[in-house]
Amino acid sequence: MTESTASPWQSQPHAIVERDGIRYTLLGTAHVSRTSVDAVEDAIASGVYDTVAVELDAGRLQALTDPDTLAKLNLVDVIRKGRVAMFAANLALAAYQRRLAEQLGIEPGAELKHAVAAAKQRGLAVELIDREVGLTFKRASGRLGWGGKMKLAGGLLSGLLSSDEMTEEEIEKLKQGDILESSFGEFAESSPALYESVIAERDRYMAARLREAPTGAKEVLAVVGAGHLAGLAKHLAEDGESPSATRQALEEVPPSRSLRWIGTAIMVLILAMIGWGYWQGGVEVGRQLLTEWVLITAGCAALGTILAAGHPLGVIAAAIAAPLKPFRPPGISPGLFSALIEAHLRKPAYGDFLALRDDAATLRGWYRNRVSRTLLNFILTNLGSSLGVWIAGLRIVRQVLG
């Protein structure tokens, strides 16, 4: 085809892979570019393709197409199922994307939204090939140590609350990269573990999902970020493992056994030290160690709830639950109690859910909005409780061994 007759979308980064009787056209886009929107619409309008695949999961597609998605959320259910951290990460990503939209005049991922709409309008099959963002975050977090997790949270928080406009250099970099990677801040650039989960693993995952194309598909158009184009083409052409096995392996979240054992070992050590205090120093010494444990853990958990502007009953519940850590079932934390009390006694209104994306873009908004303030109760109370365990534990060990 000559330059004069080439379709406009063909001037965009793309690759073509043929495998198992299916021709895959991978169209690399910039998630913040109007040109990419036009290229996608032009490619679909060509009438060549019977299937359109997009770099989205069901949750992100719903967020793009349904403005009331957050308003339909069952917050209490999110808390009870232990999905607060994942919801907070999704909220941070949404706020970051909203800030980009305001600066650049285009919603990040607009070309993906248009691809789905155009495909459905023409009666084409639509495939969502990206991994659910919560799974990506969990796998990324699981690869990091304690320090790495803190840097990751800091990167998310920085991208969430920053009011600085992106420079031209940052915008151009974003056009060539990936929206998830950029939302994690500069930490993504220096963390091989994060890059593996956020970029490389998703290349493999999306390649596997493309190979699971519906029966009868012959011409598949895959709309993906330009940063995935080379890796996706390579895996699509070369991977030999069955696509279902690859996908299932990349959806698993290995339990953090090491951290769980470390936590258990610390609690056993602290209890042993208190018991040793009773045995060696008598009732008075043992009572003193036990009192310090209760006061420090309860005080730090309560302080976390107070910093989250929690309800007074939530402060009391956190203070009662924190010292009982050795006896609490896994997943039952002081933050769970304070967040549930916050959600029940200061029940979020419909307007809180509608304003959530905008309010999450500022620190003041996090406290003003009842949904995000409930999340703060969960997070800050648990952080305070964890800090209290370390402080109390170190004081007890120092007194017993000193």
C-alpha positions, 0 to 999 in steps of 0.5 A: 500500500502506498503512502497516499492510500494508507489509512490514517491509523497506519501512521500510528505505532502498530504491529501485526502478528498471525497465529493459529489462523488469526491475524492480530493487529496491535494498535499502539495508542497514547492514553492522553491523545486525541490523535489516538482516538481518531486512529482507533475510530478510523481502524474500526471503520475500515470494516476489516475486523470482526473482533476488537480487544482493548486494554481494559478490565471490566471495572475500568470499563465501567468507570469510563462508561458509567459516571455513577459507578462509585455511587452504586458502591456498597462501602460496608461490603468493601470493608467487610471483605477486606478490599479497602486497600484495593479500593483506595488504590483504585480511587488514587488512580481515578483521581490521578486520571481526573487531574490529567483530564483537567490539564490535557483536556482529554480523559485518559483512556478515551481511545479505549472507551471509543473503541468499545463504543464503536465496536458495539455500534458495528456489532463486533465482538468486544474483548477486555484483555487487561488484568483487573487492576486490583490483582495487578496492585496486589501482585506488585505489592507482594513483590516488595519489602516493607520499605518498597510498600511504603515507597509505593504508597508514597508514589500513589499519594504523591500522584494523588495529591500533587497540584503541580501541572505535568511538564511537556516532558512528562506528558510526552513520556506518558504518551509512550508509557503506561497509565498505571506505571505513571500513576505510581510515580518515580518509584516505578522507574527504579523498581524492577519488581514493580515494572515486572507486575505493572508492565511485563506481566500484563504483556504476557497476560494480554497476549494470553487473553488475545489467544483466547479470542472467541471462536470464529475470530479471524481479524482481531484489532487490539487497542493497547498503550504504546508502551505495551506494543513490543512486549505484547507482540513478542509474547503473542508470537512466541509464548508456547504455554496454553493461554488459560494456564498463563492467565491463571498463573498471572491471576494468583496472589501468593499469600505473604507467608513470610510476613505472617510468620514474622508477625506471629513470631513477634507476638509470641516473643512479646507474650513470652517476655511478659510471661518472663516478667511475671516469672522473674520479677513477680506480679508487679513487674508482669503487671507493669509490662502488661499495662505498657502493652495495653496503653501503648497499643491502644493509644497508638490505634486510637491516635490513628483514628483521631487523625482520621477524624473518626467518630468517638465510638470508633476511637474507643473501638480501636483502643479496645481492639488493638491490645487484643492483637494476639487473640484476634482472628486474621483479617480482624483489625482495629481499622475494621472496627473503626471503619465500620462504625464510621460507615454506620454512624456517619453513613455516606450520602449519595452526593459523597459517592458522586463527588468522590473522584473530585474530593480524592484529589485533595487532602481536604477532600479526603476528610470532607467526603464521608466515603474517603474519610471511612477509608482513612479510618481503616488505613490510619487506625491500622497504621497506628495499631502496627506502630503501637505493636512495635513501640510496645514490643521494643520497650518490653524487650528492652526492660526484660533483657536490660 
